[in-house]
Amino acid sequence: MSDPLKSPRRRHLLAGSASALAAAGLGGFAGQAGAQAAAAAAPPAAAAGPKPLPAYAAWKDADSLIVHSSSTIETKRSAFGNSVITPSDRLYIRNNLPAPDASVLNDRDAWAVSVEGVRNPRQLTVGELKKMGIETVATVLQCSGNGRGYFPSKPSGTPWQVGAAGCVVWAGVPVRSVVEALGGVAGGMKFMTGTGGEKLPEGVDPKSVIVERSVPLAALQDALLAWEMNGEPLSLAHGGPLRLVVPGYTGVNNIKYVKRLAFTEAESDAKIMSHGYRITPPGGKADPSQASVLEMGVKSWVNSPLADSPLKAGPAVVTGVAFGGVNAVRKVEVSIDGGRSWREARLIGPDLGKYAWRQFALPVNLPAGTHVITSRATDAAGNVQPEQRMENSGGYNNASWADHAVKVTVA
């Protein structure tokens, strides 16, 4: 078999015991809000790497991150740790437009979202939304281009490896509760469309740059208008004061700074929807007829051991994460020989619901030599993580277990 490395983380917590949440790493929530506030009044901290963290993300843990640019920041593969929840200060950032001015957080409850395409459309402030209900959900947040760095064709865009993803807990009002309070969705609507509140550059057609995405109407059932992440007020870096969260869907569909939530007959005609994030064949041009990047598929990867791990012959434990997009994870298999043979790993830690990722572990014996270690997940619907990536010009949706393998040398 060819070498697959070369081939094509306070209140309103999830229902469950406090001990389970502690096991998930939720105790680490405390203190990050203070760090964020301090960072807003302090100069940006120097990053350990060649590029510093931007001011709006200066509160993050620079040692755990790779700063590609001021709007693209990746979690190091070695920094995911062994708790289910990704700490906020290690969570990746991907912004399609510059974040709004931090002054939008001065009065969070005053931020307003216009709800349209319902029988009684109106504008609602965050303060009003907080009186309409509360729910929490743990989800995997993953950039559509996570894994792009493994495409040999080197598509344009950030060469993410595995770190444009994390598992976080959101708190907010269910979209279905808002819709019910406003009389229900108007007849004939097929999509839920979210519009971001970033400041748009002057002198250009707004539709050419605005962040506006449409998802199938059914997605409203589990969607949230969230003002809290990992037990703290939602930071500017991650879409505060209000974000549309669509569980199971890629990050671009989880609209930051959401200012408009519309139920529509057709998809948005904004360029980011009509031509952006489309599964375009290599060398082709994007168009609305091509599949859009919406639901995530089943995926997993190994976080330990890694290529730079000091390893001696003998027992080791392979660990990693797995998720199923809109489906729960049923099982994860691990191979230490590049996919020639597989053993089922144990799912460890608390199960925070079908939209969260599961951690897995498998004790193995590694003799001296080189080993190609990888994982393969299967979801509750029977979908199996593919061996090969789906080639496309944007480098989207890479779930290939071969691409995500790690080669380790054992002394």
Secondary structure, DSSP 4 states (H G I P E B T S, - for coil): ---TTT-----SPPSS-HHHHHHTTGGGGTTHHHHHHHHHHSPPPPPSSSSPPPGGGTTS-GGGEEEEETTEEEE-GGGSTTSSSPPGGG--EE-SSPPPPGGGGTTGGG-EEEEESBSS-EEEEHHHHTTS--EEEEEEEE-TTTTGGG-TT--SS----S-SEEEEEEEEEEHHHHHHHTT-BPTT--EEEEEE-PPPPTTS-GGGT--EEEEEGGGGGT-EEEEEETTEEPPGGGTTT-EEE-TTB-GGGS-TTEEEEEEESS---SHHHHTTTB-PPTT----TTSPBS-B---EEEEEES-TT----SEEEEEEEEEEBTTB-EEEEEEESBTTSS-EEPEEES----TTS-EEEEEEEEE-SEEEEEEEEEEETT--B--SS----TT------TTTT-EEEEE-
